[in-house]
Amino acid sequence: MSKNILNIGAVIISIIGAFFIAGPIIHIFVKLSSKSLIATLKDGVVWHSIFHSIYCAFWATVLGCFLGIPIGYVLSRIQFRGKSVVESLINIPVAIPHVAVGIALLSLFNQRTFIGHLFRTINISFVDTVYGIVLAMMFVSISFIISSSIVGFNSVDKEIEMVARSLGASHTYTFFRITFPLALPSIIRGFVLAFARSISEVGALLILAYFPKTAPILMYERFEEYGLNAARPVCALVIFLCSLIFFTLLYLNKKYVRS
């Protein structure tokens, strides 16, 4: 009897939770008029902002992998003093308000600082540029890559690596032919989550790189200037495209794991 009550309660709460997630998204499409949707589909500014979001999110995630995967490997395989502190630090980008992220990045990378001036010598500026968008997106999403890399590398049995080493394989060969491929499904999942987090970023971009406008910035701007009805069709289009990309990447990841 108690088991049935528990199951019924879990089902009811699950239904409420599912509605909480899906309800607002479904409502956006229910309230959407065909006229406003067609006008949005013909709006070049909207497509330009979506392109910038996808393009910058992709490069932010790729660069995040370049930095995050080695960090994940070190934290998984090497013991050192202060490791627990480093493991705590990697989650800070998720914990702090993203407007604060924008302010912190602007404070460090504006043209008046040494780092900002250094990048300026090679014609890279982070204020209101694509570089700034990528920087902000990478900062807020890299934690997902690092955490997933740690999970992936931890899932690889160290005895397999030791056997490969005992048979004469080098550290480099063992990593790229054994360790990395076995950890790759978790890393890919981290890539997908980081990409999704990057493409949705708005708080840090409001401070560091308002221009060129990404899709979330454009939605915010149209809501502020013209109200809910003007923002709704852009929101619906962005939700549809982001969901399509997200589920496609998850499907490819699952297909890779099964193969």
TORBADREN-140525 format. One record per residue: residue number from 1; residue in three letters; z, x, y of N, C-alpha, C, O in turn. Coordinates in pm, whole numbers, always signed. Layout:
// residues N
   seq   type      nup    neast   nnorth     caup   caeast   canorth      cup    ceast   cnorth      oup    oeast   onorth
   NUM    Ala        Z        X        Y        Z        X         Y        Z        X        Y        Z        X        Y
...
// end
This chain:
// residues 259
   seq   type      nup    neast   nnorth     caup   caeast   canorth      cup    ceast   cnorth      oup    oeast   onorth
     1    Met       +0      +83     -121       +0       +0        +0       +0      +86     +125      -78      +64     +218
     2    Ser      +90     +186     +127      +99     +273      +244      -30     +352     +264      -70     +380     +376
     3    Lys      -96     +389     +149     -223     +462      +158     -331     +374     +220     -410     +422     +301
     4    Asn     -334     +246     +182     -434     +154      +239     -412     +135     +388     -507     +131     +466
     5    Ile     -286     +124     +427     -255     +108      +570     -300     +232     +647     -356     +221     +757
     6    Leu     -274     +349     +589     -315     +474      +653     -466     +481     +668     -517     +520     +774
     7    Asn     -539     +443     +564     -685     +447      +568     -741     +348     +671     -833     +379     +745
     8    Ile     -683     +229     +673     -727     +127      +769     -701     +174     +912     -785     +160    +1000
     9    Gly     -582     +231     +932     -549     +282     +1066     -643     +393    +1108     -686     +399    +1223
    10    Ala     -675     +483    +1013     -766     +595     +1044     -905     +543    +1079     -970     +594    +1170
    11    Val     -951     +440    +1005    -1083     +382     +1031    -1088     +318    +1170    -1183     +337    +1245
    12    Ile     -983     +242    +1204     -978     +174     +1334     -979     +276    +1448    -1054     +262    +1545
    13    Ile     -897     +378    +1434     -891     +482     +1538    -1025     +557    +1547    -1068     +593    +1656
    14    Ser    -1090     +579    +1432    -1220     +646     +1431    -1325     +564    +1505    -1407     +617    +1579
    15    Ile    -1321     +431    +1482    -1416     +342     +1551    -1393     +347    +1702    -1488     +354    +1780
    16    Ile    -1266     +343    +1743    -1234     +351     +1885    -1282     +484    +1943    -1340     +490    +2051
    17    Gly    -1257     +593    +1867    -1299     +724     +1914    -1450     +735    +1925    -1502     +793    +2021
    18    Ala    -1521     +679    +1826    -1668     +683     +1830    -1722     +604    +1949    -1817     +646    +2015
    19    Phe    -1660     +489    +1976    -1703     +408     +2092    -1673     +482    +2222    -1752     +478    +2316
    20    Phe    -1560     +550    +2226    -1523     +626     +2345    -1629     +732    +2377    -1659     +758    +2494
    21    Ile    -1685     +793    +2272    -1788     +896     +2292    -1925     +834    +2318    -1995     +873    +2412
    22    Ala    -1962     +737    +2235    -2097     +682     +2243    -2113     +574    +2350    -2222     +555    +2404
    23    Gly    -2003     +502    +2380    -2011     +389     +2473    -2072     +422    +2608    -2169     +358    +2647
    24    Pro    -2019     +522    +2681    -2076     +554     +2813    -2222     +597    +2806    -2301     +565    +2895
    25    Ile    -2259     +670    +2699    -2397     +716     +2684    -2490     +598    +2659    -2597     +588    +2720
    26    Ile    -2451     +509    +2569    -2532     +390     +2540    -2547     +304    +2665    -2654     +249    +2692
    27    His    -2437     +291    +2739    -2438     +207     +2859    -2538     +257    +2963    -2600     +178    +3034
    28    Ile    -2552     +390    +2973    -2648     +450     +3066    -2789     +397    +3036    -2862     +359    +3127
    29    Phe    -2824     +395    +2907    -2959     +352     +2868    -2975     +200    +2877    -3084     +151    +2907
    30    Val    -2868     +126    +2852    -2874      -20     +2862    -2899      -63    +3006    -2977     -155    +3031
    31    Lys    -2834       +2    +3100    -2846      -33     +3242    -2971      +26    +3308    -2998       -2    +3425
    32    Leu    -3045     +107    +3235    -3161     +176     +3292    -3280      +80    +3303    -3314      +11    +3207
    33    Ser    -3341      +78    +3419    -3461       -5     +3438    -3586      +75    +3409    -3591     +196    +3435
    34    Ser    -3687      +10    +3354    -3811      +79     +3320    -3881     +133    +3444    -3945     +238    +3439
    35    Lys    -3868      +64    +3555    -3932     +107     +3680    -3873     +239    +3728    -3947     +330    +3766
    36    Ser    -3740     +249    +3727    -3676     +372     +3773    -3701     +486    +3676    -3712     +601    +3718
    37    Leu    -3710     +455    +3546    -3737     +559     +3447    -3878     +616    +3465    -3897     +737    +3460
    38    Ile    -3976     +527    +3487    -4114     +573     +3506    -4124     +659    +3632    -4193     +761    +3633
    39    Ala    -4054     +616    +3737    -4056     +694     +3861    -3994     +831    +3841    -4040     +930    +3898
    40    Thr    -3889     +837    +3760    -3823     +965     +3731    -3913    +1056    +3648    -3918    +1177    +3670
    41    Leu    -3984     +996    +3551    -4075    +1074     +3466    -4190    +1135    +3547    -4249    +1235    +3507
    42    Lys    -4221    +1073    +3661    -4328    +1124     +3747    -4277    +1218    +3855    -4355    +1273    +3933
    43    Asp    -4146    +1235    +3861    -4083    +1315     +3966    -4086    +1463    +3928    -4017    +1505    +3834
    44    Gly    -4165    +1542    +3999    -4175    +1684     +3970    -4046    +1760    +3993    -4018    +1858    +3924
    45    Val    -3967    +1715    +4090    -3840    +1782     +4119    -3746    +1772    +4000    -3675    +1868    +3968
    46    Val    -3745    +1658    +3934    -3659    +1638     +3818    -3700    +1733    +3705    -3615    +1800    +3646
    47    Trp    -3829    +1739    +3675    -3877    +1826     +3568    -3855    +1972    +3601    -3827    +2053    +3513
    48    His    -3867    +2007    +3729    -3842    +2144     +3772    -3696    +2182    +3747    -3667    +2292    +3700
    49    Ser    -3605    +2090    +3779    -3463    +2118     +3759    -3428    +2126    +3610    -3346    +2208    +3570
    50    Ile    -3491    +2041    +3528    -3467    +2046     +3383    -3518    +2178    +3326    -3451    +2239    +3243
    51    Phe    -3635    +2221    +3372    -3689    +2349     +3326    -3594    +2463    +3360    -3568    +2549    +3276
    52    His    -3543    +2463    +3482    -3449    +2568     +3523    -3323    +2566    +3437    -3272    +2671    +3400
    53    Ser    -3274    +2447    +3405    -3154    +2436     +3322    -3178    +2496    +3184    -3098    +2575    +3136
    54    Ile    -3289    +2457    +3121    -3318    +2506     +2985    -3346    +2656    +2986    -3296    +2729    +2901
    55    Tyr    -3426    +2700    +3082    -3463    +2841     +3091    -3341    +2930    +3112    -3322    +3029    +3042
    56    Cys    -3259    +2893    +3209    -3141    +2974     +3240    -3037    +2966    +3129    -2971    +3066    +3099
    57    Ala    -3021    +2848    +3068    -2925    +2834     +2958    -2966    +2920    +2839    -2881    +2979    +2773
    58    Phe    -3097    +2926    +2813    -3145    +3009     +2702    -3111    +3156    +2725    -3057    +3222    +2636
    59    Trp    -3143    +3208    +2843    -3116    +3349     +2870    -2967    +3378    +2881    -2922    +3486    +2843
    60    Ala    -2891    +3283    +2932    -2746    +3301     +2937    -2689    +3312    +2796    -2598    +3391    +2772
    61    Thr    -2742    +3232    +2703    -2693    +3234     +2565    -2738    +3362    +2494    -2660    +3421    +2419
    62    Val    -2861    +3404    +2517    -2910    +3529     +2456    -2827    +3648    +2504    -2785    +3731    +2423
    63    Leu    -2805    +3656    +2634    -2723    +3766     +2688    -2578    +3754    +2640    -2512    +3854    +2616
    64    Gly    -2530    +3630    +2627    -2396    +3610     +2574    -2384    +3659    +2432    -2280    +3713    +2394
    65    Cys    -2489    +3641    +2352    -2490    +3693     +2214    -2490    +3845    +2216    -2421    +3908    +2135
    66    Phe    -2566    +3904    +2306    -2574    +4050     +2316    -2436    +4110    +2344    -2404    +4218    +2294
    67    Leu    -2356    +4041    +2424    -2221    +4090     +2455    -2117    +4037    +2357    -2024    +4109    +2319
    68    Gly    -2132    +3912    +2316    -2027    +3845     +2240    -2021    +3882    +2093    -1912    +3891    +2036
    69    Ile    -2137    +3904    +2029    -2136    +3936     +1886    -2066    +4069    +1857    -1984    +4075    +1765
    70    Pro    -2094    +4176    +1933    -2017    +4300     +1911    -1867    +4281    +1932    -1786    +4339    +1859
    71    Ile    -1830    +4201    +2032    -1688    +4176     +2055    -1627    +4105    +1934    -1519    +4140    +1888
    72    Gly    -1699    +4004    +1883    -1652    +3933     +1765    -1636    +4023    +1645    -1542    +4010    +1567
    73    Tyr    -1730    +4116    +1628    -1723    +4210     +1515    -1602    +4302    +1528    -1531    +4326    +1431
    74    Val    -1580    +4353    +1649    -1465    +4442     +1672    -1335    +4370    +1645    -1246    +4424    +1579
    75    Leu    -1322    +4248    +1695    -1199    +4172     +1677    -1179    +4129    +1531    -1065    +4106    +1489
    76    Ser    -1287    +4120    +1455    -1277    +4082     +1314    -1247    +4200    +1223    -1177    +4185    +1123
    77    Arg    -1298    +4318    +1258    -1294    +4429     +1165    -1201    +4545    +1205    -1163    +4625    +1121
    78    Ile    -1166    +4553    +1331    -1090    +4669     +1379     -953    +4626    +1429     -942    +4531    +1507
    79    Gln     -850    +4695    +1384     -714    +4671     +1430     -678    +4772    +1540     -700    +4892    +1524
    80    Phe     -626    +4724    +1651     -590    +4813     +1761     -479    +4748    +1844     -458    +4627    +1839
    81    Arg     -409    +4831    +1917     -300    +4782     +2000     -355    +4695    +2113     -452    +4731    +2179
    82    Gly     -293    +4583    +2133     -338    +4489     +2238     -446    +4394    +2191     -507    +4324    +2273
    83    Lys     -471    +4390    +2061     -576    +4302     +2009     -545    +4155    +2038     -636    +4079    +2070
    84    Ser     -421    +4116    +2026     -384    +3976     +2051     -409    +3937    +2196     -443    +3822    +2225
    85    Val     -393    +4033    +2286     -419    +4007     +2428     -568    +3982    +2450     -608    +3890    +2521
    86    Val     -650    +4067    +2387     -796    +4052     +2399     -840    +3918    +2341     -925    +3851    +2398
    87    Glu     -783    +3880    +2226     -818    +3753     +2163     -781    +3635    +2253     -848    +3532    +2251
    88    Ser     -676    +3650    +2331     -638    +3545     +2426     -732    +3543    +2545     -766    +3436    +2596
    89    Leu     -775    +3661    +2589     -861    +3670     +2707     -997    +3604    +2685    -1054    +3549    +2779
    90    Ile    -1048    +3610    +2562    -1182    +3557     +2539    -1189    +3406    +2557    -1298    +3351    +2572
    91    Asn    -1075    +3339    +2556    -1073    +3194     +2574    -1045    +3151    +2718    -1045    +3032    +2747
    92    Ile    -1022    +3246    +2806     -993    +3213     +2945    -1107    +3136    +3012    -1079    +3040    +3085
    93    Pro    -1235    +3174    +2991    -1343    +3096     +3056    -1341    +2948    +3022    -1387    +2866    +3101
    94    Val    -1288    +2912    +2906    -1280    +2771     +2867    -1161    +2703    +2934    -1164    +2583    +2960
    95    Ala    -1058    +2781    +2961     -931    +2725     +3007     -927    +2701    +3158     -864    +2605    +3204
    96    Ile     -992    +2786    +3236     -979    +2775     +3382    -1082    +2678    +3439    -1191    +2664    +3383
    97    Pro    -1050    +2611    +3551    -1146    +2520     +3614    -1274    +2594    +3652    -1269    +2709    +3698
    98    His    -1387    +2531    +3633    -1512    +2602     +3653    -1549    +2620    +3799    -1632    +2705    +3832
    99    Val    -1490    +2542    +3887    -1505    +2573     +4030    -1437    +2705    +4060    -1487    +2785    +4140
   100    Ala    -1323    +2729    +3995    -1254    +2858     +4010    -1340    +2971    +3954    -1339    +3082    +4007
   101    Val    -1414    +2943    +3846    -1507    +3043     +3792    -1610    +3080    +3896    -1639    +3198    +3917
   102    Gly    -1667    +2980    +3961    -1767    +3006     +4065    -1711    +3088    +4179    -1777    +3180    +4228
   103    Ile    -1590    +3057    +4221    -1527    +3132     +4330    -1501    +3275    +4287    -1525    +3368    +4364
   104    Ala    -1451    +3294    +4165    -1423    +3429     +4115    -1550    +3512    +4103    -1552    +3629    +4141
   105    Leu    -1657    +3452    +4051    -1784    +3524     +4038    -1843    +3556    +4174    -1897    +3665    +4195
   106    Leu    -1833    +3462    +4267    -1883    +3486     +4402    -1806    +3598    +4470    -1862    +3680    +4543
   107    Ser    -1675    +3599    +4446    -1591    +3703     +4505    -1627    +3842    +4455    -1622    +3939    +4531
   108    Leu    -1665    +3851    +4327    -1696    +3981     +4269    -1841    +4023    +4288    -1869    +4142    +4304
   109    Phe    -1933    +3927    +4286    -2075    +3962     +4283    -2150    +3933    +4413    -2273    +3941    +4416
   110    Asn    -2078    +3899    +4520    -2151    +3881     +4646    -2198    +4017    +4698    -2151    +4121    +4653
   111    Gln    -2290    +4016    +4792    -2358    +4139     +4835    -2267    +4235    +4910    -2305    +4350    +4932
   112    Arg    -2149    +4190    +4950    -2059    +4279     +5025    -1971    +4364    +4934    -1908    +4459    +4980
   113    Thr    -1965    +4330    +4805    -1885    +4409     +4713    -1967    +4525    +4658    -2089    +4528    +4672
   114    Phe    -1897    +4621    +4597    -1966    +4737     +4541    -2063    +4696    +4431    -2176    +4744    +4426
   115    Ile    -2017    +4605    +4341    -2103    +4562     +4230    -2223    +4483    +4283    -2336    +4503    +4238
   116    Gly    -2197    +4395    +4378    -2307    +4318     +4436    -2408    +4407    +4505    -2529    +4387    +4493
   117    His    -2359    +4506    +4579    -2449    +4600     +4647    -2526    +4684    +4547    -2643    +4716    +4568
   118    Leu    -2461    +4719    +4436    -2527    +4799     +4333    -2644    +4722    +4272    -2753    +4778    +4253
   119    Phe    -2623    +4596    +4242    -2732    +4515     +4188    -2839    +4491    +4293    -2957    +4477    +4261
   120    Arg    -2798    +4485    +4418    -2894    +4462     +4526    -2995    +4576    +4537    -3109    +4554    +4577
   121    Thr    -2954    +4697    +4500    -3045    +4812     +4505    -3160    +4798    +4406    -3264    +4861    +4422
   122    Ile    -3143    +4715    +4303    -3251    +4690     +4209    -3305    +4546    +4227    -3361    +4486    +4135
   123    Asn    -3284    +4494    +4349    -3338    +4363     +4390    -3285    +4247    +4306    -3359    +4153    +4276
   124    Ile    -3157    +4254    +4269    -3092    +4144     +4198    -2977    +4093    +4283    -2885    +4166    +4316
   125    Ser    -2985    +3966    +4316    -2877    +3900     +4391    -2832    +3779    +4311    -2913    +3713    +4246
   126    Phe    -2703    +3750    +4314    -2648    +3643     +4233    -2617    +3516    +4312    -2577    +3416    +4253
   127    Val    -2634    +3520    +4441    -2603    +3403     +4525    -2730    +3321    +4545    -2827    +3369    +4604
   128    Asp    -2728    +3198    +4496    -2842    +3106     +4506    -2970    +3165    +4448    -3076    +3160    +4509
   129    Thr    -2958    +3221    +4328    -3074    +3274     +4256    -3062    +3238    +4108    -2958    +3193    +4061
   130    Val    -3172    +3258    +4035    -3172    +3237     +3890    -3071    +3330    +3823    -3006    +3293    +3726
   131    Tyr    -3058    +3453    +3876    -2962    +3549     +3820    -2819    +3493    +3828    -2740    +3508    +3735
   132    Gly    -2789    +3430    +3939    -2656    +3371     +3955    -2632    +3256    +3860    -2522    +3240    +3807
   133    Ile    -2737    +3175    +3837    -2724    +3064     +3743    -2697    +3117    +3603    -2608    +3068    +3533
   134    Val    -2773    +3218    +3562    -2755    +3277     +3429    -2616    +3339    +3417    -2550    +3324    +3314
   135    Leu    -2571    +3407    +3521    -2439    +3470     +3519    -2329    +3367    +3501    -2240    +3385    +3418
   136    Ala    -2335    +3259    +3578    -2232    +3155     +3569    -2235    +3087    +3433    -2130    +3063    +3372
   137    Met    -2354    +3055    +3385    -2367    +2991     +3254    -2314    +3081    +3143    -2246    +3034    +3052
   138    Met    -2345    +3209    +3150    -2301    +3302     +3047    -2149    +3314    +3047    -2088    +3322    +2940
   139    Phe    -2089    +3315    +3164    -1943    +3328     +3173    -1872    +3211    +3107    -1775    +3230    +3034
   140    Val    -1920    +3089    +3132    -1850    +2971     +3081    -1879    +2945    +2934    -1809    +2866    +2871
   141    Ser    -1982    +3011    +2877    -2021    +2980     +2739    -1995    +3093    +2640    -2000    +3070    +2519
   142    Ile    -1967    +3213    +2688    -1958    +3328     +2597    -1841    +3316    +2499    -1845    +3375    +2391
   143    Ser    -1739    +3241    +2535    -1624    +3225     +2445    -1665    +3161    +2313    -1612    +3196    +2208
   144    Phe    -1761    +3067    +2317    -1807    +3001     +2195    -1875    +3101    +2102    -1859    +3094    +1980
   145    Ile    -1952    +3192    +2160    -2022    +3292     +2080    -1922    +3388    +2016    -1933    +3419    +1898
   146    Ile    -1827    +3434    +2095    -1728    +3529     +2042    -1645    +3466    +1931    -1627    +3525    +1825
   147    Ser    -1596    +3345    +1955    -1513    +3277     +1855    -1590    +3251    +1727    -1537    +3270    +1618
   148    Ser    -1714    +3206    +1740    -1796    +3180     +1621    -1829    +3308    +1547    -1836    +3309    +1424
   149    Ser    -1850    +3416    +1622    -1877    +3545     +1558    -1756    +3593    +1478    -1770    +3644    +1367
   150    Ile    -1638    +3575    +1534    -1516    +3614     +1463    -1504    +3534    +1333    -1474    +3591    +1228
   151    Val    -1527    +3404    +1341    -1520    +3319     +1221    -1623    +3365    +1119    -1594    +3373    +1000
   152    Gly    -1744    +3395    +1166    -1849    +3438     +1075    -1819    +3570    +1006    -1835    +3582     +885
   153    Phe    -1774    +3668    +1083    -1743    +3798     +1024    -1620    +3791     +934    -1612    +3862     +834
   154    Asn    -1523    +3707     +971    -1405    +3691      +886    -1439    +3627     +752    -1369    +3649     +653
   155    Ser    -1546    +3548     +749    -1585    +3480      +625    -1656    +3573     +527    -1673    +3538     +410
   156    Val    -1696    +3690     +574    -1765    +3786      +486    -1660    +3868     +411    -1576    +3933     +473
   157    Asp    -1667    +3864     +280    -1572    +3937      +197    -1589    +4088     +218    -1698    +4142     +200
   158    Lys    -1481    +4154     +257    -1488    +4298      +283    -1519    +4377     +156    -1570    +4489     +163
   159    Glu    -1488    +4319      +41    -1517    +4390       -83    -1668    +4407     -104    -1712    +4506     -163
   160    Ile    -1746    +4311      -56    -1892    +4323       -66    -1939    +4442      +16    -2025    +4519      -27
   161    Glu    -1882    +4457     +135    -1917    +4572      +219    -1876    +4703     +152    -1949    +4802     +156
   162    Met    -1758    +4702      +92    -1709    +4824       +26    -1796    +4863      -93    -1820    +4981     -117
   163    Val    -1843    +4762     -168    -1933    +4789      -280    -2063    +4851     -230    -2112    +4948     -288
   164    Ala    -2118    +4794     -124    -2242    +4848       -67    -2223    +4992      -20    -2309    +5077      -41
   165    Arg    -2109    +5017      +43    -2081    +5154       +91    -2063    +5249      -27    -2106    +5364      -21
   166    Ser    -2000    +5202     -135    -1979    +5288      -251    -2109    +5322     -322    -2118    +5421     -393
   167    Leu    -2211    +5237     -303    -2341    +5261      -364    -2433    +5344     -276    -2550    +5365     -307
   168    Gly    -2377    +5392     -165    -2453    +5483       -80    -2512    +5422      +46    -2578    +5492     +122
   169    Ala    -2488    +5293      +71    -2542    +5231      +192    -2466    +5278     +314    -2344    +5296     +309
   170    Ser    -2536    +5299     +423    -2472    +5342      +547    -2404    +5223     +614    -2426    +5108     +577
   171    His    -2319    +5253     +714    -2253    +5145      +788    -2357    +5055     +854    -2344    +4933     +853
   172    Thr    -2461    +5117     +913    -2564    +5041      +982    -2639    +4950     +886    -2662    +4833     +914
   173    Tyr    -2679    +5005     +771    -2751    +4927      +671    -2664    +4812     +620    -2711    +4699     +606
   174    Thr    -2539    +4842     +592    -2448    +4739      +541    -2431    +4626     +642    -2428    +4509     +605
   175    Phe    -2421    +4663     +769    -2402    +4560      +871    -2525    +4471     +883    -2513    +4348     +877
   176    Phe    -2643    +4530     +899    -2764    +4451      +927    -2822    +4382     +804    -2893    +4283     +817
   177    Arg    -2794    +4433     +683    -2852    +4375      +563    -2754    +4289     +484    -2795    +4209     +399
   178    Ile    -2625    +4305     +511    -2525    +4229      +434    -2433    +4149     +526    -2430    +4026     +521
   179    Thr    -2358    +4219     +609    -2255    +4153      +690    -2315    +4053     +788    -2276    +3936     +791
   180    Phe    -2411    +4098     +868    -2468    +4011      +970    -2539    +3889     +912    -2517    +3778     +961
   181    Pro    -2624    +3904     +809    -2687    +3784      +752    -2588    +3682     +698    -2609    +3562     +711
   182    Leu    -2479    +3730     +637    -2378    +3637      +584    -2301    +3567     +695    -2257    +3453     +679
   183    Ala    -2284    +3635     +807    -2211    +3576      +921    -2302    +3494    +1011    -2254    +3422    +1099
   184    Leu    -2434    +3504     +990    -2531    +3444     +1082    -2517    +3293    +1099    -2532    +3245    +1211
   185    Pro    -2490    +3213     +994    -2476    +3068     +1015    -2370    +3033    +1120    -2391    +2945    +1203
   186    Ser    -2256    +3101    +1115    -2151    +3076     +1215    -2195    +3121    +1353    -2167    +3055    +1453
   187    Ile    -2265    +3234    +1359    -2313    +3286     +1487    -2415    +3190    +1548    -2414    +3166    +1669
   188    Ile    -2504    +3136    +1464    -2604    +3041     +1514    -2536    +2916    +1568    -2578    +2861    +1670
   189    Arg    -2432    +2872    +1499    -2359    +2754     +1548    -2294    +2786    +1683    -2291    +2700    +1772
   190    Gly    -2244    +2906    +1699    -2190    +2947     +1828    -2298    +2951    +1934    -2274    +2915    +2049
   191    Phe    -2418    +2995    +1895    -2532    +2996     +1988    -2563    +2855    +2036    -2585    +2832    +2155
   192    Val    -2565    +2760    +1943    -2595    +2622     +1978    -2490    +2565    +2074    -2524    +2502    +2173
   193    Leu    -2363    +2588    +2043    -2256    +2538     +2129    -2259    +2604    +2266    -2236    +2538    +2368
   194    Ala    -2288    +2735    +2269    -2295    +2807     +2396    -2413    +2757    +2479    -2401    +2741    +2601
   195    Phe    -2525    +2732    +2414    -2642    +2679     +2485    -2612    +2542    +2545    -2646    +2515    +2660
   196    Ala    -2547    +2457    +2466    -2512    +2323     +2514    -2415    +2331    +2632    -2427    +2257    +2729
   197    Arg    -2318    +2423    +2622    -2222    +2439     +2732    -2290    +2494    +2857    -2258    +2454    +2969
   198    Ser    -2383    +2585    +2837    -2453    +2645     +2951    -2536    +2542    +3026    -2533    +2535    +3148
   199    Ile    -2611    +2463    +2950    -2703    +2369     +3013    -2630    +2258    +3088    -2688    +2194    +3175
   200    Ser    -2504    +2236    +3055    -2426    +2130     +3120    -2342    +2179    +3237    -2274    +2100    +3302
   201    Glu    -2344    +2309    +3264    -2257    +2364     +3368    -2295    +2314    +3507    -2412    +2305    +3542
   202    Val    -2192    +2282    +3586    -2216    +2239     +3724    -2112    +2297    +3820    -2147    +2335    +3932
   203    Gly    -1986    +2303    +3779    -1880    +2344     +3871    -1900    +2482    +3930    -1893    +2500    +4052
   204    Ala    -1925    +2580    +3846    -1944    +2717     +3893    -2072    +2730    +3975    -2078    +2809    +4070
   205    Leu    -2175    +2651    +3939    -2303    +2660     +4011    -2293    +2602    +4151    -2363    +2646    +4242
   206    Leu    -2206    +2504    +4169    -2186    +2449     +4304    -2141    +2556    +4401    -2172    +2550    +4520
   207    Ile    -2068    +2654    +4352    -2014    +2760     +4437    -2107    +2880    +4445    -2136    +2930    +4553
   208    Leu    -2155    +2926    +4329    -2229    +3052     +4323    -2378    +3036    +4343    -2439    +3113    +4418
   209    Ala    -2439    +2938    +4278    -2586    +2929     +4280    -2629    +2783    +4284    -2673    +2728    +4183
   210    Tyr    -2618    +2721    +4400    -2661    +2581     +4417    -2812    +2570    +4402    -2865    +2470    +4354
   211    Phe    -2880    +2675    +4445    -3026    +2683     +4434    -3065    +2799    +4343    -2991    +2897    +4336
   212    Pro    -3180    +2790    +4274    -3264    +2671     +4253    -3189    +2567    +4171    -3112    +2601    +4081
   213    Lys    -3210    +2442    +4202    -3128    +2335     +4145    -3152    +2318    +3996    -3266    +2309    +3950
   214    Thr    -3042    +2313    +3922    -3048    +2276     +3780    -3033    +2124    +3770    -3003    +2057    +3869
   215    Ala    -3054    +2071    +3651    -3048    +1925     +3632    -2910    +1866    +3667    -2905    +1764    +3735
   216    Pro    -2799    +1928    +3624    -2668    +1873     +3663    -2646    +1873    +3814    -2587    +1780    +3868
   217    Ile    -2694    +1978    +3881    -2682    +1983     +4027    -2763    +1872    +4091    -2717    +1807    +4185
   218    Leu    -2884    +1850    +4041    -2969    +1744     +4096    -2906    +1607    +4074    -2911    +1523    +4164
   219    Met    -2848    +1584    +3957    -2780    +1456     +3932    -2666    +1436    +4030    -2650    +1328    +4087
   220    Tyr    -2586    +1540    +4049    -2474    +1532     +4142    -2523    +1504    +4283    -2465    +1423    +4355
   221    Glu    -2629    +1571    +4323    -2683    +1555     +4458    -2734    +1414    +4481    -2708    +1354    +4585
   222    Arg    -2808    +1361    +4385    -2864    +1226     +4401    -2755    +1119    +4398    -2765    +1017    +4466
   223    Phe    -2651    +1144    +4320    -2538    +1050     +4320    -2468    +1051    +4455    -2433     +946    +4508
   224    Glu    -2448    +1169    +4511    -2381    +1182     +4641    -2463    +1121    +4753    -2407    +1060    +4845
   225    Glu    -2594    +1138    +4748    -2679    +1094     +4859    -2725     +949    +4846    -2733     +877    +4946
   226    Tyr    -2755     +905    +4723    -2819     +774     +4706    -2741     +678    +4617    -2774     +559    +4610
   227    Gly    -2638     +727    +4548    -2556     +638     +4469    -2588     +638    +4321    -2672     +715    +4274
   228    Leu    -2521     +549    +4249    -2527     +546     +4103    -2667     +512    +4051    -2713     +573    +3955
   229    Asn    -2733     +416    +4112    -2864     +374     +4062    -2967     +484    +4070    -3057     +491    +3985
   230    Ala    -2957     +571    +4169    -3052     +681     +4183    -3024     +791    +4083    -3115     +860    +4038
   231    Ala    -2898     +809    +4048    -2860     +916     +3956    -2879     +877    +3811    -2899     +964    +3726
   232    Arg    -2873     +747    +3780    -2875     +701     +3641    -3002     +741    +3564    -2990     +791    +3452
   233    Pro    -3124     +723    +3618    -3243     +760     +3540    -3253     +910    +3513    -3298     +950    +3406
   234    Val    -3213     +991    +3609    -3212    +1136     +3587    -3112    +1170    +3478    -3138    +1253    +3390
   235    Cys    -2996    +1106    +3485    -2891    +1128     +3385    -2941    +1090    +3246    -2920    +1165    +3150
   236    Ala    -3007     +976    +3234    -3058     +930     +3105    -3161    +1027    +3047    -3158    +1058    +2928
   237    Leu    -3251    +1075    +3131    -3353    +1169     +3085    -3292    +1300    +3040    -3331    +1355    +2937
   238    Val    -3195    +1350    +3115    -3130    +1476     +3080    -3050    +1460    +2951    -3054    +1548    +2865
   239    Ile    -2978    +1349    +2937    -2901    +1325     +2814    -2995    +1322    +2693    -2965    +1381    +2589
   240    Phe    -3108    +1253    +2707    -3202    +1242     +2596    -3257    +1380    +2556    -3259    +1414    +2438
   241    Leu    -3302    +1457    +2654    -3362    +1588     +2624    -3259    +1686    +2569    -3286    +1759    +2474
   242    Cys    -3139    +1688    +2630    -3034    +1778     +2582    -2990    +1743    +2441    -2968    +1831    +2358
   243    Ser    -2978    +1613    +2413    -2940    +1569     +2278    -3048    +1606    +2178    -3017    +1649    +2066
   244    Leu    -3174    +1590    +2217    -3285    +1625     +2128    -3282    +1774    +2094    -3297    +1811    +1978
   245    Ile    -3262    +1858    +2195    -3256    +2002     +2172    -3135    +2038    +2087    -3144    +2117    +1993
   246    Phe    -3020    +1978    +2120    -2895    +2010     +2050    -2904    +1975    +1902    -2870    +2057    +1817
   247    Phe    -2950    +1854    +1871    -2956    +1812     +1731    -3066    +1885    +1655    -3055    +1907    +1534
   248    Thr    -3173    +1923    +1724    -3277    +2003     +1659    -3223    +2139    +1619    -3249    +2186    +1508
   249    Leu    -3148    +2202    +1708    -3089    +2332     +1677    -2987    +2322    +1564    -2982    +2408    +1477
   250    Leu    -2906    +2216    +1565    -2810    +2196     +1456    -2880    +2174    +1323    -2837    +2224    +1220
   251    Tyr    -2989    +2097    +1327    -3064    +2072     +1204    -3123    +2201    +1148    -3118    +2226    +1028
   252    Leu    -3179    +2283    +1237    -3237    +2411     +1192    -3128    +2502    +1136    -3150    +2577    +1040
   253    Asn    -3009    +2496    +1197    -2898    +2578     +1147    -2856    +2533    +1006    -2834    +2616     +918
   254    Lys    -2845    +2401     +986    -2809    +2350      +854    -2915    +2381     +751    -2884    +2411     +636
   255    Lys    -3042    +2373     +792    -3152    +2405      +702    -3147    +2553     +662    -3176    +2588     +547
   256    Tyr    -3111    +2638     +757    -3101    +2782      +728    -2986    +2809     +630    -2999    +2890     +538
   257    Val    -2874    +2740     +651    -2757    +2759      +562    -2791    +2717     +420    -2755    +2785     +325
   258    Arg    -2861    +2603     +405    -2894    +2554      +272    -2994    +2645     +200    -2992    +2658      +77
   259    Ser    -3083    +2709     +280    -3183    +2796      +219    -3121    +2928     +174    -3191    +3014     +121
// end
